[in-house]
């Protein structure tokens, strides 16, 4: 019973910056590497309707994996208490959505704008 309870509250999302690309990773879902040259469009959304999970992980702490909403399917890497979302359209990968605090999302947005 304790193990099951723990699974409901574990997981995190981390952005790692590298030379020429950045990665979004979690201990509960596969890492995605995004080359700055492959970014076709980015936008910041304060509220984003996540929709429903196709596959991946969602618990009380994080939502990770392939999701679908009225806009179609996309990859989601988000803390559940996210205050902002960065929508990144990536060539060959489709839409990747990163959700976290306003400061973290804003910082990643600025980094992408500077490097792409």
Helices and strands as residue ranges (DSSP letters): H 2-7, E 13-17, E 21-26, E 32-35, G 36-38, E 39-45, E 52-58, E 62-69, E 72-79, E 84-90, E 94-100, H 102-115
